[in-house]
Amino acid sequence: MNAKYRVLWTSLFVIALFAGLSVTQAQTGAKADVVTAISNLENDAVKADLAGDPTFYQRVLAEDWTRGDSDGTYYTKAELLKLMADTKNFRTNSEKLSELKVRVYGNTAVATYKDTYDILIRGEHRAHTIIATDVFVKMGQRMEAGRESRVRGEVAAYSELRPRMPKP
């Protein structure tokens, strides 16, 4: 191979290397933006809980959102909003998230964390620390919460991605 071809192949290699690095940096920056946005959403949810603000959930939850509660009950978005409207029997006295970690997979993100709360739900007092998993799917230009799974204890939680089937 003569010197002209070596220079050509070396130049092409260097160009490809820098192009690949640029794409990786752009993806890493986009992931960091998603992690920040979802971290903010999770913390804003705590603020909404403490304020008893159902408009936050009306805005961010997907229409087919479901939540598996720590007592084994599944709630839809409509059921949650109805519960929150009954301020006599539903309120959050305290809530704190810890160990929040957001993982991004393309247009889907998974947030895992511990949630320590003291609430009144359906007139029943509950105070627990649970492990929670929330799944977010990018719909257009925004992320929507698709499914939550909440368990008490040190058991791994599992959530399906935006289920299109009836709740279990």
N, C-alpha and C positions, 0 to 999 in steps of 0.2 A: 504494500500500500504506500502510495507516495505521500509526500508531506501535505499536498493540497487536500487530499481526502481525509487525512488525520485531522487537520484544522476544521474541516467541514463537520465531521462526526463529533468532534469535541465541542464545537459551537452548538450543534443541535442538542447534544446531551445537556450542556449547561442551560440552554433555553428551556428545555423540558423540565429540568430540575427546578429552576426558578418559577416556572408556571405552576408546577405541582405544589411548591411551597406557598405560593400566593393563594391557591385554591384552599389549601389546608388552613392558612391563617384566616381567610374569609369565613370558612365553616366554623372555626373555633370562636371567632368573634360573634357569629350568629348564635351559636350555642350558648355563649355567655349571656347574650341578650335575653334568650329564652329562659335560662336559669334565673336571671334577675327578675324577669317579668312574673314567672310562676312563684318565686319566693315572695314577691310583693303581693301577689294574689292570695297566697296562703296566709300571710300576715294581715291582709285586709279582711279576710274571712273572719279572723279572730276579732278584729275591730267591729265588724258587722254583727257578730254574735253578741259581743258585749253591749252594743248599742241596740240590739233587737231589731236590726235593719234588714227586712226581707228584700228590699230593692236590689241589694248587692247580689243576692242569689238569683233573683229574677233576671238580672243582667248577665251573669257569668255562667250559669248552668245550662247545659244542653237540654233541649226539650225532652229527650228520652233518658235523662240522668237518673241513676238509681244509687241508693246508698244502703249498704248492709250495715245495720247498727250493731253495737256491742251486745245488745240483748237478743239478737237474732231476727229482728224486724227489718224488712226492706221498705224503703220510702222512695217515692217518686218526687220529682220536682214540685208537682202540684200539692202533694201531701206535705212536704216540708214547708211550703209557703203557707198552707192552711194552719199547720202547727204554730208557725211563728206569729200568725195573726191573733192567736189566742194567748194574749200576754198574761192572762191570769194563770194559765197552766203551762206556760213555756217561757223560760228566761235563762240567760247565762249569767251566773253570779261571778264566775272567774274562769279564765282559760289561758293556757300558756303552751306554746309549741316549743319543742326542743328537738335536736338532732335532725333538723330538716336537711334533706338531700334531694336534689333534682337531677334526674338523668334524662337526656334528650336522645331520642331515636327518630331521626327524620322529622316528620310532622307530628310526632307523638312525644309526650314527655310524661315521666312518672315521678311523683313526689312522694317520698316516704318520710315519716316523722313520728315523734311521740306527742300526744296531745293530752295534757292534764287539765281536767275541767271539773267544774261544780255547776250543775245545771238542774233546772226543773223542767221535765218533759212529760206532758200529759198528766200534770199534777204530781208526778213521782220525782223525788230528789235522787240525783245520781252524782257521785263524785268518784272519778276514776282517772287512771293514766292508761292510755291505750296506744297501740301501734296502728298507724293509719297509712293507707296508700291511696293516692289520688292520681287518676289518669287524665291527661289533657290531650286534646287533639286539635290541631290547627284547622280552623274552619274559615276559609277566606283569609282575612288579615288578622284574626284574633285567635287566641287559644280558648277553648271551652272545656269545662270540667265534664267528663263523660261518665265516670263511675268512681265511687268511693268504696273502700272496704275498711272496716274498723273492727279490731279484735282486742280483747283484754288479754293481758299476760304477755309472755315473751314468745309468741307464735308468729311465724312469718305470715304476712297478709298477702292476698292475691287479688288482683283486679283484672277484669276483662277489658278489652279495648272497645269503647263505644258500642255496646251490644245493640243489636237490631231485633232481638227476640224478646218476648215477654219476660218480665222479671220472674225469678225462680219462685 
